[in-house]
């Protein structure tokens, strides 16, 4: 079924003021701003992955909590451009191989179930409670020993390499669309 256009009759029927609709220029400008921010997110993810891959000696010295925090931030940043409102998202690149498609889907799933939330899920679990009710483990650790442990699967070198490739591809996708919008907006920023 074809999509119904915003005709004056439809707008009156739906009690929408024509003045409340963004102009073409405003819509293109908002899209350009989003694409710029999304491309920066992908660039930042790439820089962080490079740090983790290229600084192996330094990374080995990081505490597991610091590594987890870096990974969580990196994956939330990667997923951000895919999880906004209409017009404020990008679609995954169409020409991704199956491995990258699967990895992208896993990142989005993990972002929604682990990295951006503190909910208990099959992916993020607290294990090794020493008390039957679990409260003892949360409330006491007087001798400094670890009595609870969070199960966390860090990204492998292959996972980091896949993430870098996804970030590179989507960065290029954003910059390409942004270039097209610049052409449409023209040098004065006016939409054609």
C-alpha positions, 0 to 999 in steps of 0.5 A: 500500500502506498504511503499517504502524503502530507496533503493539505486535506490529510493535514486538516483531517488529522488536525495537523497545522502545516506550520508545525511541519519542519521545512525541508531545509530544517529536516535536512539540517537535522539529518546532517547534524545527526549523521555528523554525530553518528560518524563521530561515534563510529570514529571514536569506537575505532580509536578505542578499538585501536587502543585496545588492539595496539596497546596490548601491553598496556591493556594487559595492565588494566584492571578487569573493571576498567576494561569492562567499562571501556568495552561497555562505553565503546559498544553503547557508543557504537549502537547509539546511531542505530537506536534513535527515533525516526530520522535519527537512526541509520540502518546497518550497511546492506553489504555486510557479510554474514559474520559482520551482520551476526556480530552487529546484531549481537552488539545491538542485543548486548547493548539492549540487555547488558551494556546500557542496563543493570537488569539481570539477563542470561548474558549478565549474571552475578555468580558465586554468592556465598550466602543462601539469600545472596544479601550477605554477599552484597552487604559484606566483604570485610576481609577484602576477598571477592565473594561475588563475581559478575560473569562478563565475556570480554571482546576477543581480539577477533571481536575487536577486529570485527567491531573496528571493521563495522565502525569503519563501514558505518563511518563511511556510510554516514560520511557518504550520506552527509556529503549528499546532504551537503550537496543538497543544502548547497554552500549557503545551507539552503535546500534546493 
